[in-house]
Amino acid sequence: MVLKLYGNPYSTCTRRVVTVLKEYNVPFELVVIDFAKLEHKAPAFLEHQPFGQVPYVVDGDIEVYESRAIGRYIAAKYRGQAVSGKDLLPEASDLKAFAKFETAASIEASNFDPFASGIAAERVFKPMKGFATDEKVVASYTATLEGKLDAYEKILSKQKYLAGDDVTLADLFHLPYGTMLAPQGVDVLENAEKRPNVVRWWKDISSRPSWVAASALN
């Protein structure tokens, strides 16, 4: 039975999951949830995802929601089958690699996502709903993100990716909101003069075929 992904092609978190599915060449069926019809708030949907958010997956008798959790599940189930030949999730038995991965994953969740997604919320999602962008909030998020990326520069000056010299889920988790920054006029990931290692890292991960495919969803 093919894995079913309940989400929306324009959802950042849905694209995060699709990226991981493509990294492992996992066949899936995208079941499109119509936001305009509030299908994600319907009782039948809430039975599977009680927060009324996309995506969630159904894989046989297993259901998983939260995009990062889904990514970990896919990488764990299909270990050894990554298209690149290198798994994106270290084995828990390799404590050193596992610790570096979990540190990197926490960096993305705590030091990147709140600010990158906050900028997207102000510049993209609020106007879509008829609300005005608060540019003071955008400026605050941008300034904070600049400081966070200075720390990224230090990390990436010593290794190729956030968890070491191999790409992991922690790197790919940045893609959905990271790729929304430059189109909003926030070039923090593309300033080679200030952060050459961040720029090198970002060009690497954002050009992966898996993300290119996920970005083309419609």
matplotlib code that plots the C-alpha trace (Angstrom):
import matplotlib.pyplot as plt

x = [0.0, 1.4, 2.1, -0.6, 0.5, -2.4, -1.3, -1.3, 1.2, 1.7, 2.3, 5.8, 5.6, 4.1, 7.1, 9.5, 8.0, 8.0, 11.7, 12.5, 10.3, 12.2, 15.5, 14.5, 12.6, 9.5, 6.3, 3.5, 0.0, -0.6, -4.1, -4.7, -6.4, -8.3, -7.5, -10.1, -12.8, -11.2, -10.9, -8.0, -10.4, -13.1, -13.9, -12.7, -9.3, -9.0, -9.4, -5.9, -4.3, -5.8, -4.1, -5.8, -2.5, -0.9, 0.6, 0.1, 0.9, -0.8, 1.6, -0.3, -1.4, 1.0, 0.0, 2.4, 2.0, 4.4, 6.7, 10.0, 8.7, 7.5, 10.9, 12.6, 10.1, 10.8, 14.5, 14.3, 12.0, 14.0, 17.5, 20.0, 17.8, 18.8, 19.2, 22.5, 23.8, 24.1, 21.4, 20.0, 19.5, 22.3, 21.8, 21.1, 23.8, 26.4, 26.2, 28.6, 26.9, 23.4, 24.3, 25.6, 22.5, 20.1, 22.1, 21.8, 18.1, 17.5, 19.5, 17.1, 14.0, 15.1, 17.4, 16.2, 12.6, 10.9, 12.5, 12.4, 8.8, 7.9, 9.2, 7.1, 4.1, 4.4, 5.4, 3.5, 0.7, -0.7, -1.3, -2.9, -5.4, -6.0, -3.8, -1.1, 2.6, 4.2, 7.6, 8.9, 8.3, 10.0, 13.0, 13.2, 13.1, 15.7, 18.1, 17.7, 18.2, 21.4, 22.8, 21.9, 23.4, 26.7, 26.8, 26.0, 29.0, 31.2, 29.9, 30.0, 33.6, 34.6, 32.4, 30.4, 27.0, 25.4, 25.9, 29.3, 30.5, 27.5, 24.1, 21.3, 17.6, 18.7, 20.0, 17.0, 14.5, 15.7, 14.5, 10.8, 11.2, 14.8, 13.9, 11.2, 13.6, 15.3, 12.0, 10.9, 14.0, 15.8, 19.2, 20.7, 21.4, 23.0, 25.5, 28.8, 30.7, 29.5, 28.9, 30.7, 30.3, 26.5, 26.2, 28.2, 26.0, 22.8, 23.5, 24.4, 21.2, 18.8, 19.9, 19.3, 17.0, 14.7, 14.0, 13.7, 11.0, 9.2, 9.2, 7.5, 4.5, 1.2]
y = [0.0, 3.4, 6.0, 8.7, 12.3, 14.5, 18.1, 21.0, 21.7, 25.3, 24.3, 24.8, 21.8, 19.6, 20.4, 19.6, 16.1, 15.7, 16.6, 13.7, 11.3, 12.3, 11.8, 8.2, 7.7, 6.7, 6.4, 8.4, 9.7, 13.4, 13.8, 17.6, 19.3, 22.4, 25.3, 27.5, 25.0, 24.7, 20.9, 21.0, 22.1, 19.5, 16.9, 14.0, 15.7, 16.5, 12.8, 12.3, 15.7, 17.3, 20.6, 21.1, 21.5, 19.8, 17.5, 14.0, 10.7, 7.3, 4.4, 1.2, 1.1, 3.9, 7.6, 10.4, 14.2, 17.1, 17.4, 16.9, 13.8, 12.5, 13.2, 11.2, 8.3, 8.1, 8.2, 5.5, 3.2, 3.5, 3.5, 2.3, 3.4, 7.1, 8.2, 9.9, 6.7, 8.4, 8.3, 11.5, 10.3, 8.8, 5.6, 6.1, 3.5, 5.9, 8.3, 10.9, 11.3, 11.1, 13.8, 16.1, 15.5, 16.2, 19.4, 20.5, 19.7, 21.7, 24.6, 24.7, 24.5, 27.0, 29.4, 29.5, 28.5, 31.0, 34.0, 32.8, 31.6, 34.8, 36.9, 34.8, 35.2, 39.0, 39.4, 36.6, 35.0, 38.1, 39.9, 36.8, 37.0, 40.7, 41.9, 44.5, 43.6, 44.9, 46.0, 46.6, 42.9, 42.0, 44.2, 42.6, 39.1, 39.9, 41.4, 38.4, 36.0, 37.9, 37.2, 33.5, 33.1, 34.6, 31.5, 29.3, 30.8, 29.7, 26.2, 25.9, 27.3, 24.0, 21.5, 21.1, 20.8, 21.5, 18.1, 17.4, 16.6, 14.7, 16.3, 15.3, 16.0, 19.0, 20.8, 20.0, 21.1, 24.7, 24.6, 25.6, 28.9, 29.6, 29.7, 32.3, 34.8, 36.2, 36.7, 38.9, 41.0, 39.3, 38.2, 36.8, 33.4, 35.0, 37.5, 36.0, 39.0, 38.5, 34.7, 32.8, 29.5, 30.0, 30.9, 27.8, 25.6, 27.2, 26.9, 23.2, 22.2, 24.4, 22.9, 19.3, 17.5, 16.5, 20.2, 21.1, 18.5, 19.5, 23.1, 22.2, 20.7, 22.2]
z = [0.0, -1.1, 1.6, 1.7, 2.4, 3.4, 2.7, 0.3, -2.5, -1.3, 2.3, 3.5, 5.9, 3.1, 0.9, 3.8, 3.9, 0.1, 0.1, 2.4, 0.4, -2.8, -1.0, -0.4, -3.6, -1.7, -3.8, -2.3, -3.0, -2.2, -0.9, -1.3, 1.6, 0.5, 2.8, 1.2, 2.2, 5.7, 5.2, 7.7, 10.4, 9.6, 12.3, 10.0, 9.5, 13.2, 14.0, 12.4, 13.1, 16.2, 15.7, 12.3, 10.4, 7.4, 6.7, 8.1, 6.6, 6.6, 6.0, 6.4, 10.1, 11.1, 11.1, 11.8, 11.9, 12.3, 9.3, 11.1, 12.8, 9.5, 8.0, 10.8, 10.3, 6.6, 7.1, 9.7, 7.8, 4.5, 6.0, 3.5, 0.5, 0.2, -3.4, -2.6, -1.0, 2.4, 5.1, 6.4, 9.9, 12.0, 13.8, 17.5, 18.2, 16.8, 19.7, 18.5, 15.1, 16.7, 19.2, 16.5, 14.4, 17.3, 18.1, 14.5, 14.4, 17.5, 16.0, 13.1, 15.3, 17.9, 16.1, 12.5, 12.0, 14.5, 12.7, 9.1, 9.4, 11.3, 8.4, 6.0, 8.2, 8.0, 4.4, 2.7, 4.8, 6.5, 3.2, 1.8, 4.5, 4.1, 7.0, 6.8, 7.3, 10.4, 9.1, 12.6, 13.4, 10.1, 11.0, 14.5, 13.1, 10.4, 12.9, 15.2, 12.3, 11.2, 14.6, 14.5, 11.1, 12.4, 14.6, 11.6, 9.9, 12.7, 12.6, 8.8, 8.7, 10.4, 8.6, 5.4, 7.0, 10.3, 11.8, 10.2, 6.7, 5.6, 4.8, 7.2, 7.8, 10.0, 6.9, 4.7, 7.4, 6.6, 3.0, 3.1, 4.9, 3.9, 0.3, 1.1, 2.5, -0.7, -2.6, 0.4, 0.1, 3.0, 1.7, 4.9, 3.3, 0.2, 1.6, 0.5, 1.9, 5.4, 5.5, 2.7, 4.4, 5.0, 1.3, 0.2, 2.4, 1.3, -2.4, -1.8, 0.0, -1.9, -5.3, -4.3, -6.8, -3.9, -3.1, -6.7, -7.1, -3.9, -5.0, -8.3, -6.6, -7.8]

ax = plt.figure().add_subplot(projection="3d")
ax.plot(x, y, z, "-o")
ax.set_aspect("equal")
plt.show()
